[in-house]
Amino acid sequence: MIRWRSVAICLTILFTAACGAVLADDAETIRNGSREFVTAFDKGDARAVADLWTPNGKLVDAAGEIYRGRPEIEDAYAKFFAAHPGQQIEVSVDSVELLSDDAAVEEGTATLKSGPSDAASAGKYTAVHVKRDGKWLMAFVHESGAASLDEKSTLQDLDWLVGKWTGEERGATAEIACRWLPDQSFLERKFTVTSPDHVTTSGLQLIGINSRTGKIISWNFNSDGSHAVATWERRPGGWALGSEGLRTDGAETHAVNLLTKLDENAYAWQSVGRSVAGQALPDTDEIILRRVEPAKSGK
């Protein structure tokens, strides 16, 4: 069953994702669009809460419990409302970062409390929002403890990626090799993906620091001639990469790629909020990549 603190955090994310009056500034829409969620929460309406997610949205709580899709999310909140009636929630939104025209990352703190004499439960959260048919919805939610995620990112934060990795999903295999370039100013990742019918695609990714913003940035160059640029935003357990690119036919591409570190020898990758030429695409399956060669830092 979904945990008390997880509910506090994740309900807060839905609180900030609710679609209220349309504002010119998308970041302000995400910050202020709370009334629809508050109404649903106060009524204990799990269906209305779940409808604030994308149909395939995902929730990961602090214990690693995963809820996929609106039905599972609705069921989790229905059980919570039945077990904990009369809950109150407070939220402090720390930041809303727009990754593209139709994707954003929100970070903040949520506090859940039943009454003035009850102990409050609080924690940090990160949410990936995507815009669908003019509405901001939740695509991915991850909650963590109260530790700060505001520290400045450096390339050394990605040193654990150095090495060789492999993964398989639905018959397709992926191989990735990551190394430092001289002076450790950039990381280089080369990847090859082979489909079940043995069609192979490959590409190169360079990862560095944007000297103006201080954020991690990457450039992707694919064997089919397409390319993309992504800004990396820290989130609990990993990173959200807001990617914008172009195909060879000139069509614009958008996506939020989620990279989650599982341990020193495994990480998960998934692409959500995808679109090509303004047309939404389904989220990809999550793939687990495992280390096949020990990291060699500084090489």
Order of alpha helices (4+ residues) and beta strands (2+ residues): alpha-alpha-alpha-alpha-beta-beta-alpha-beta-beta-beta-beta-beta-beta-beta-beta-beta-beta-beta-beta-beta-beta-beta
